[in-house]
Amino acid sequence: MAHLTKLTDTYTLSNGVEIPIVGFGTWQTPDGDVAKTSVEAALAAGYRHIDTAAAYGNEASVGAGIKASGVAREDLFLTTKLWNADHGYDAAKQALDLSLRKLGVDYVDLYLIHWPNPAKFRDHWEQVNADTWRALEEAYKAGKARAIGVSNFRPHHLDALLRTATITPMVNQIFLNPSDLQPEVVAYNQAHGILSEAYSPLGTGKIFDVPALQKMAARYDKTVAQLVLRWSLQHDFLPLPKSVHEDRIRENAALFDFELSHHDMAQIDALHGVAGLATDPDATNW
Ligand SMILES: NC(=O)c1ccc[n+]([C@@H]2O[C@H](COP(=O)([O-])OP(=O)(O)OC[C@H]3O[C@@H](n4cnc5c(N)ncnc54)[C@H](OP(=O)(O)O)[C@@H]3O)[C@@H](O)[C@H]2O)c1
């Protein structure tokens, strides 16, 4: 288990870059004031890792929240992602430049391919993913991203990518919560030195309705959110909880004064399917 004492503890990526162990999610956070003030609230609460994406449509407001917070750029870990329409070598380069402009920064700490090209719907999915990855490798070497990675990639996508990659992705961000542990993907990541980031760590809100988690959380005198985020950390995942409410933002950061027993970790591991499953990246035609 990683060193778990505070929000700004870090995992070390395969290239030596330190990444804070909890990130603040921003999917479905409306652009404008809500995105700006929730990012400010997260930074005030001590988060130093923000996760956004071109597809979330809120990069400019996330950037404004960062500026307004007064947190120095070098003290912050900022991730954004390349959207599906921007795959390919030239398009990927342009997409990153546009994200940097919108965020108002010279570099991101992590740039991810948001989804692989779906194998069922693309004749040349391996080639297009490889071309896109080459653009990310160049951006990394040019200092526009301190680390690069993928999201929603399964082992066959990674196997294909690694045939031509000169840099192994440092991160794979996947749907990861008590309802879906994606063991094959996590094992593959681990074997290749790829950090597993846990998106939808609260099942996009569905996790709160699970009676077994409600009971267990009460036993620890914690909330369900705190219970499952702690579970994620004790698995060495990197959870990315999202909220637009200041009290929840703080609640989701208070994870360091309790520890789940092995027995309770196993009980949570057994909850497969209670709050949704990962989307099959090959079955979605985008
Ligand atoms: N790479 C990808 O394809 C991908 C896909 C999905 C998500 N992500 C990333 O992962 C992040 C998190 O995933 P997610 O947005 O699906 O959802 P999540 O963090 O699993 O859950 C967020 C939901 O739970 C609510 N919530 C948060 N904290 C709570 C608390 N303490 N008590 C009660 N309700 C609470 C939020 O409502 P309020 O906001 O109203 O508080 C929201 O409805 C995203 O924001 C994004 O950064 C990445």
The ligand as an SDF file (V2000), in Angstrom:
LIG
                    3D

 48 52  0  0  0  0  0  0  0  0999 V2000
  -11.5090    9.1020  -18.6020 N   0  0  0  0  0  0  0  0  0  0  0  0
  -12.8080    8.9600  -18.6580 C   0  0  0  0  0  0  0  0  0  0  0  0
  -13.3760    8.4360  -19.6490 O   0  0  0  0  0  0  0  0  0  0  0  0
  -13.6380    9.4320  -17.5000 C   0  0  0  0  0  0  0  0  0  0  0  0
  -14.9780    9.0730  -17.4150 C   0  0  0  0  0  0  0  0  0  0  0  0
  -15.7130    9.4920  -16.2950 C   0  0  0  0  0  0  0  0  0  0  0  0
  -15.0980   10.2420  -15.3230 C   0  0  0  0  0  0  0  0  0  0  0  0
  -13.7700   10.6210  -15.4430 N   0  0  0  0  0  0  0  0  0  0  0  0
  -13.0930   11.4580  -14.4130 C   0  0  0  0  0  0  0  0  0  0  0  0
  -13.3820   10.9480  -13.1120 O   0  0  0  0  0  0  0  0  0  0  0  0
  -14.0620   11.9490  -12.3610 C   0  0  0  0  0  0  0  0  0  0  0  0
  -15.0380   11.3460  -11.3650 C   0  0  0  0  0  0  0  0  0  0  0  0
  -15.9870   10.5280  -11.9810 O   0  0  0  0  0  0  0  0  0  0  0  0
  -17.5210   10.9180  -12.1160 P   0  0  0  0  0  0  0  0  0  0  0  0
  -17.6320   12.3420  -12.4720 O   0  0  0  0  0  0  0  0  0  0  0  0
  -18.1170    9.8860  -13.0140 O   0  0  0  0  0  0  0  0  0  0  0  0
  -18.2020   10.7200  -10.7110 O   0  0  0  0  0  0  0  0  0  0  0  0
  -17.8490   10.3230   -9.1980 P   0  0  0  0  0  0  0  0  0  0  0  0
  -16.7490   11.1390   -8.6620 O   0  0  0  0  0  0  0  0  0  0  0  0
  -17.7900    8.8480   -9.1390 O   0  0  0  0  0  0  0  0  0  0  0  0
  -19.2200   10.7890   -8.5260 O   0  0  0  0  0  0  0  0  0  0  0  0
  -19.6550   12.1230   -8.6480 C   0  0  0  0  0  0  0  0  0  0  0  0
  -21.1290   12.1990   -8.2330 C   0  0  0  0  0  0  0  0  0  0  0  0
  -21.2490   11.9380   -6.8380 O   0  0  0  0  0  0  0  0  0  0  0  0
  -21.7180   13.1170   -6.1720 C   0  0  0  0  0  0  0  0  0  0  0  0
  -20.9150   13.2430   -4.9580 N   0  0  0  0  0  0  0  0  0  0  0  0
  -19.5850   13.5190   -4.8770 C   0  0  0  0  0  0  0  0  0  0  0  0
  -19.1560   13.4900   -3.6080 N   0  0  0  0  0  0  0  0  0  0  0  0
  -20.2370   13.1970   -2.8590 C   0  0  0  0  0  0  0  0  0  0  0  0
  -20.4150   13.0300   -1.4690 C   0  0  0  0  0  0  0  0  0  0  0  0
  -19.3930   13.1350   -0.6190 N   0  0  0  0  0  0  0  0  0  0  0  0
  -21.6660   12.7370   -1.0270 N   0  0  0  0  0  0  0  0  0  0  0  0
  -22.7010   12.6160   -1.8870 C   0  0  0  0  0  0  0  0  0  0  0  0
  -22.5790   12.7700   -3.2250 N   0  0  0  0  0  0  0  0  0  0  0  0
  -21.3550   13.0560   -3.7020 C   0  0  0  0  0  0  0  0  0  0  0  0
  -21.5240   14.2520   -7.1320 C   0  0  0  0  0  0  0  0  0  0  0  0
  -22.5200   15.2270   -6.9640 O   0  0  0  0  0  0  0  0  0  0  0  0
  -22.1920   16.7940   -6.7950 P   0  0  0  0  0  0  0  0  0  0  0  0
  -21.1860   17.1800   -7.8440 O   0  0  0  0  0  0  0  0  0  0  0  0
  -23.5380   17.4270   -7.0000 O   0  0  0  0  0  0  0  0  0  0  0  0
  -21.6690   16.9540   -5.4040 O   0  0  0  0  0  0  0  0  0  0  0  0
  -21.7160   13.5480   -8.4700 C   0  0  0  0  0  0  0  0  0  0  0  0
  -23.0880   13.3570   -8.7490 O   0  0  0  0  0  0  0  0  0  0  0  0
  -14.7210   12.7970  -13.4480 C   0  0  0  0  0  0  0  0  0  0  0  0
  -15.2010   14.0170  -12.9530 O   0  0  0  0  0  0  0  0  0  0  0  0
  -13.6030   12.8930  -14.4470 C   0  0  0  0  0  0  0  0  0  0  0  0
  -12.6240   13.8250  -14.0320 O   0  0  0  0  0  0  0  0  0  0  0  0
  -13.0470   10.1990  -16.5190 C   0  0  0  0  0  0  0  0  0  0  0  0
  1  2  1  0
  2  3  2  0
  2  4  1  0
  4  5  1  0
  4 48  2  0
  5  6  2  0
  6  7  1  0
  7  8  2  0
  8  9  1  0
  8 48  1  0
  9 10  1  0
  9 46  1  0
 10 11  1  0
 11 12  1  0
 11 44  1  0
 12 13  1  0
 13 14  1  0
 14 15  2  0
 14 16  1  0
 14 17  1  0
 17 18  1  0
 18 19  2  0
 18 20  1  0
 18 21  1  0
 21 22  1  0
 22 23  1  0
 23 24  1  0
 23 42  1  0
 24 25  1  0
 25 26  1  0
 25 36  1  0
 26 27  1  0
 26 35  1  0
 27 28  2  0
 28 29  1  0
 29 30  1  0
 29 35  2  0
 30 31  1  0
 30 32  2  0
 32 33  1  0
 33 34  2  0
 34 35  1  0
 36 37  1  0
 36 42  1  0
 37 38  1  0
 38 39  2  0
 38 40  1  0
 38 41  1  0
 42 43  1  0
 44 45  1  0
 44 46  1  0
 46 47  1  0
M  CHG  2   8   1  16  -1
M  END
$$$$
